Amino acid sequence: MRRKALMVVLAIGAVAGFASGIWGCRHHREDRRQAFEDHVADVCTRAAERARGERNDRPHVENRP
């Protein structure tokens, strides 16, 4: 009887531990994805601002054949 109760408690603990780990990985992944998207948006914005600034600094040159 005591051995069966211990097996049940350990089985419940194992299932709860795996469920907690899977939930934690999923939750963490969503946070990382949002942080990555924010980082990419910042990099693109800075690159566009830098390109716009460089374009305004250069003198206009016509294309000649």
WOPE-V450960 format. One line per field, one symbol per residue. ss: DSSP state (A for helix, B for strand, O for the rest). psi: psi as a letter, one per 30 degrees, with the letter a starting at -180 (. if undefined). burial: b if it has 9 or more other C-alpha atoms within 8 Angstrom, else e. Layout:
BEGIN
ss: ???
psi: ???
burial: ???
END
This chain:
BEGIN
ss: OAAAAAAAAAAAAAAAAAAAAAAAAAAAAAAAAAAAAAAAAAAAAAAAAAAAAAAAAOOOOOOOO
psi: eeeeeeeeeeeeeeeeeeeeeeeeeeeeeeeeeeeeeeeeeeeeeeeeeeeeeeeffklkkkkk.
burial: eeeeeeeeeeeeeeeeeeeeeeeeeeeeeeeeeeeeeeeeeeeeeeeeeeeeeeeeeeeeeeeee
END
